[in-house]
């Protein structure tokens, strides 16, 4: 007689921005006796609250949220560093007999936390040379080189994302392999149930536009202005965050505030499509509808999915 499969020990709530992941994560952590572990790369930054849709203390409902507000905006994001921090939190919760609920739409961060990924180190000389070239020639030229060397990476990384293009080219030089070759198969480190929150494109686009409007009304421009005084403009990662990059452009007088607002909506819609494509490639993700007409059922469907996996 076969023994029952081990109970999943980690829950991951993934999907595109504005789908409803944060609220679902709080619900599951409460019902499963766990804590939320943040997997949104921009919510790691202190002070970046409005533009990242970070839950307020009240919205967290007393559920502890780990890995929020841990980096200054001047620090460059590191998936390898996040991996260490996330696994430490996951291991702590498992040791306490509690359930880690990983929540976020940063696909590489989610995989770094739960999968057997090893991230190549950096080479300061190679990085400096590539960054000088980025400054001199712009991201388009480097992206063309990346697409020639690694077509998969060329498709996955936006031609405007200079930071990620530089990193991909650096990894190619260091390892002698395509950047995408450093992303192995779906080999999990933890027993994990991944729940994808699915919202149709028309509705998701409407939610994104409404969210950006609310961010502006909540004081995003003032938030960016305050962070600018703390060095946001010099932060290689934080300064490129959606909304923050556009407001910084407006504060520099390079566009109007209304143009910045409209570009934030457009850029966020593009980003949401890329997030969705990333998670769709992972066959382990169980997709549940987060559409408005299913909003009340979603938490209970997710809980039932977890419980089915436990007893499978």
Secondary structure as GFF3:
##gff-version 3
##sequence-region A 1 312
A	DSSP	beta_strand	10	14	.	.	.	ID=ss1
A	DSSP	alpha_helix	21	32	.	.	.	ID=ss2
A	DSSP	beta_strand	34	38	.	.	.	ID=ss3
A	DSSP	three_ten_helix	41	44	.	.	.	ID=ss4
A	DSSP	beta_strand	65	66	.	.	.	ID=ss5
A	DSSP	alpha_helix	79	95	.	.	.	ID=ss6
A	DSSP	beta_strand	99	103	.	.	.	ID=ss7
A	DSSP	alpha_helix	107	114	.	.	.	ID=ss8
A	DSSP	alpha_helix	124	137	.	.	.	ID=ss9
A	DSSP	alpha_helix	139	149	.	.	.	ID=ss10
A	DSSP	alpha_helix	151	156	.	.	.	ID=ss11
A	DSSP	alpha_helix	162	175	.	.	.	ID=ss12
A	DSSP	three_ten_helix	179	182	.	.	.	ID=ss13
A	DSSP	beta_strand	192	198	.	.	.	ID=ss14
A	DSSP	alpha_helix	201	218	.	.	.	ID=ss15
A	DSSP	alpha_helix	220	229	.	.	.	ID=ss16
A	DSSP	three_ten_helix	232	234	.	.	.	ID=ss17
A	DSSP	three_ten_helix	238	240	.	.	.	ID=ss18
A	DSSP	alpha_helix	244	251	.	.	.	ID=ss19
A	DSSP	alpha_helix	257	280	.	.	.	ID=ss20
A	DSSP	beta_strand	285	289	.	.	.	ID=ss21
A	DSSP	three_ten_helix	292	294	.	.	.	ID=ss22
A	DSSP	alpha_helix	295	311	.	.	.	ID=ss23
###
